[in-house]
Amino acid sequence: KHSGFKEDEALTFTKEGLVQYRIDRPKFQRMVQFLSKGLFKGVIFLCWDRASRNKGDDTIIRKLMKGGIDMHFAYATYDKNSAGEFHMDMDGVFAEHHSRITSEKVKINTWILRNRGVCTYRAAVGYLNQGKMEDKPFDPERAPIITEAFDLYKTGEWSLIDLDRHMEKKGFTTAQTRQRRTKEEILADEDDDDEEKEIEKVSQIINACGVQRILTNRFYTGRILNSEGEWIPSISHKRLVNDDVFENVQL
């Protein structure tokens, strides 16, 4: 389930001559550990690009094969000679190229939408994320409190700490989000026939720094960042505060 588009670039060199780097595919890492310990004789892949999509993982797989691990591929057979090595080289090149093309297409499509004014990322607190990029409505509970925070702060009589306490008394929290999964949760074996375990959503109380991020976020003026780093009008959400209110907030 982890495609391995990205490859960790940090390397560690030991006095013993070992070159180490982190594997960013947790389940692939576990599989490699099992194979290297001899817990399994081998593994079956659909094809080469299911096993590897970057040079780092490619090297690991080849070393395991040379170490006697039995690797089978449903869609390919690699002879144990120079022609077989060349076959693997070509499949590895095409696999990595495929991952790069996919990554580029995703980025290009994201920026095309962003330049049209579509909010392709999670909306700021005060708006609802309902699974539609083109529709980020106001949060009926949090939006009025944020509007009040802007109005209070522009008077010059309220500090960030005062606003933080005021918003906390009103029960203001961040929107509920799923917690980042731990490594143990990622590595947990799953039955493909079962539904994935629902990760609990939690809200958090903001602090003075969180209030500052809200007051300096131009997203609340109905804008989003485009590919040029410019704030342009959004077609996904409406402004929560006017430009003059935002500009009058001095931090």
C-alpha positions in Angstrom: 0.0 0.0 0.0 3.0 2.3 0.2 4.0 3.1 -3.3 7.6 4.2 -2.5 7.6 7.3 -4.8 10.0 9.0 -2.5 13.4 7.9 -1.5 15.2 9.0 1.7 18.2 11.1 0.7 20.0 11.1 4.1 23.0 8.7 4.3 25.0 7.6 7.3 28.5 6.2 6.9 30.0 4.0 9.7 33.6 3.3 10.5 33.0 -0.3 9.5 32.2 0.9 5.9 28.5 0.5 6.1 26.2 3.0 4.2 22.9 3.3 5.9 19.6 5.1 5.0 16.0 5.0 6.1 13.4 3.0 4.2 10.3 5.1 3.9 8.0 2.2 3.1 7.2 0.6 6.5 5.8 -2.7 5.3 8.5 -3.1 2.7 11.0 -2.5 5.5 9.3 -5.3 7.6 9.4 -7.7 4.6 13.1 -7.0 4.0 13.8 -7.7 7.7 11.9 -11.0 7.6 13.7 -12.1 4.4 17.2 -11.1 5.6 16.6 -13.1 8.9 15.6 -16.2 6.9 12.1 -16.3 8.3 10.8 -16.8 4.7 12.3 -18.5 1.7 11.2 -15.8 -0.7 8.4 -13.6 -1.9 6.1 -13.2 -4.9 5.5 -9.9 -6.6 3.1 -9.0 -9.3 5.8 -7.3 -11.3 9.0 -5.3 -10.7 7.4 -1.9 -10.1 5.3 -3.4 -7.3 8.6 -4.3 -5.5 10.6 -1.2 -6.3 10.1 2.3 -7.7 13.3 3.9 -6.6 17.0 3.1 -6.8 17.4 2.5 -3.1 14.8 -0.2 -2.9 16.0 -1.6 -6.2 19.4 -2.2 -4.7 18.0 -3.9 -1.7 15.9 -6.3 -3.8 18.9 -7.2 -6.0 21.1 -7.9 -2.9 18.5 -10.1 -1.4 18.3 -12.0 -4.7 22.1 -12.4 -4.8 22.0 -13.6 -1.2 19.8 -16.5 -2.1 16.3 -15.1 -1.4 13.8 -16.6 -3.8 12.1 -13.8 -5.7 9.2 -14.6 -8.1 7.4 -12.1 -10.4 4.1 -13.1 -11.9 4.4 -10.9 -15.0 8.1 -11.5 -15.7 10.9 -14.1 -15.6 14.5 -12.9 -15.2 17.1 -15.3 -16.5 20.2 -15.7 -14.3 22.6 -14.3 -16.8 23.6 -10.9 -18.3 20.4 -10.8 -20.4 18.3 -11.3 -17.2 20.3 -8.6 -15.4 19.6 -6.2 -18.4 15.9 -7.2 -18.3 15.8 -6.2 -14.6 17.7 -2.9 -15.3 15.1 -1.9 -17.9 12.2 -2.8 -15.7 13.7 -0.8 -12.9 14.2 2.2 -15.2 10.6 2.1 -16.4 9.3 1.6 -12.9 11.1 4.7 -11.6 10.1 6.6 -14.7 6.5 5.7 -14.0 6.7 7.0 -10.4 8.2 10.3 -11.6 5.5 10.7 -14.3 2.8 10.0 -11.8 4.2 12.5 -9.3 4.5 15.2 -12.0 1.0 14.7 -13.2 -0.4 15.0 -9.6 1.6 18.2 -9.0 0.7 19.7 -12.4 -3.0 18.9 -11.9 -2.9 20.3 -8.4 -1.4 23.6 -9.5 -3.8 23.9 -12.5 -6.7 23.7 -10.0 -5.0 26.1 -7.6 -4.4 28.7 -10.3 -8.2 28.5 -11.1 -8.9 29.4 -7.4 -9.7 25.9 -6.2 -8.6 25.1 -2.7 -6.7 21.8 -3.1 -5.6 21.6 0.5 -7.3 21.4 3.9 -9.1 24.7 4.6 -8.1 26.8 7.6 -9.9 26.4 10.9 -13.3 28.3 10.6 -14.2 26.4 7.4 -15.5 22.9 6.9 -13.7 20.3 4.9 -16.4 18.0 3.5 -14.5 16.1 0.9 -15.1 18.6 -1.9 -12.3 20.9 -3.1 -14.7 23.3 -4.7 -16.9 23.8 -1.6 -15.4 24.9 1.7 -18.3 26.4 3.7 -18.1 28.3 6.9 -17.9 26.4 10.2 -21.0 27.6 12.0 -19.4 27.2 15.4 -15.9 28.5 14.8 -16.3 31.1 12.0 -18.2 33.7 14.2 -15.5 33.4 16.9 -12.7 34.0 14.4 -14.5 37.1 13.0 -14.9 38.4 16.5 -11.2 37.8 17.2 -10.3 40.0 14.2 -12.6 42.7 15.3 -11.3 42.7 18.9 -7.6 42.7 17.9 -7.9 45.5 15.5 -9.0 47.8 18.3 -5.5 47.6 19.8 -6.9 46.8 23.2 -6.5 43.0 23.0 -3.2 41.1 23.1 -2.8 37.6 21.6 -2.9 36.1 25.1 -6.1 38.0 25.9 -7.7 36.7 22.7 -6.4 33.2 23.4 -8.1 33.2 26.8 -11.3 34.7 25.4 -11.5 32.2 22.6 -10.8 29.3 25.0 -13.7 30.5 27.3 -16.0 30.3 24.2 -14.9 26.7 23.7 -12.9 27.4 20.5 -10.8 24.4 19.4 -9.2 23.3 16.1 -11.4 21.2 13.8 -11.4 17.5 14.5 -8.7 15.7 12.6 -7.3 12.2 12.6 -4.1 11.7 14.5 -1.0 10.7 12.6 -0.7 7.0 12.7 2.2 5.6 14.7 4.7 3.2 13.1 3.1 0.3 15.0 -0.3 1.2 13.5 1.2 1.4 10.0 2.9 -1.9 10.3 -0.1 -3.7 11.8 -1.2 -6.5 9.6 -4.5 -6.0 7.9 -7.0 -8.3 6.4 -7.9 -7.0 2.9 -11.4 -8.2 3.4 -12.0 -6.1 6.5 -12.6 -2.4 6.7 -9.7 -0.4 7.9 -9.9 0.6 11.5 -11.3 4.1 11.9 -8.7 6.4 13.4 -10.2 8.6 16.2 -10.6 12.3 15.3 -9.5 14.8 18.0 -9.7 18.6 18.5 -7.0 20.7 20.2 -7.1 23.9 22.1 -5.1 26.7 20.4 -2.6 28.9 22.1 -1.4 32.5 21.5 0.8 31.3 18.6 -2.3 29.7 17.1 -4.2 32.9 17.4 -1.4 34.7 15.6 -1.4 32.2 12.7 -5.2 32.9 12.3 -4.8 36.7 12.3 -2.0 36.6 9.7 -3.7 34.0 7.4 -5.0 35.7 4.2 -7.1 32.6 3.6 -9.8 34.3 5.7 -10.0 37.1 3.0 -11.3 34.5 0.5 -8.0 33.9 -1.2 -5.6 31.0 -1.8 -2.0 30.7 -2.9 -1.4 30.0 -6.6 1.7 28.4 -8.2 3.5 31.8 -8.3 3.0 32.3 -4.5 0.4 35.0 -5.0 -2.9 35.2 -3.1 -5.7 35.0 -5.7 -9.5 35.0 -5.2 -10.9 31.5 -4.3 -13.9 29.8 -5.9 -13.9 27.3 -3.1 -14.6 29.5 -0.1 -16.0 32.9 0.8 -14.2 35.5 2.8 -14.6 35.6 6.5 -13.2 39.1 7.0 -12.8 42.0 4.7 -9.5 43.2 3.3 -9.5 46.4 5.4 -10.1 44.4 8.6 -7.2 42.1 7.7 -4.9 44.9 6.8 -5.7 46.8 10.0 -4.5 43.9 12.1 -1.0 44.8 13.1 1.1 42.0 14.7 
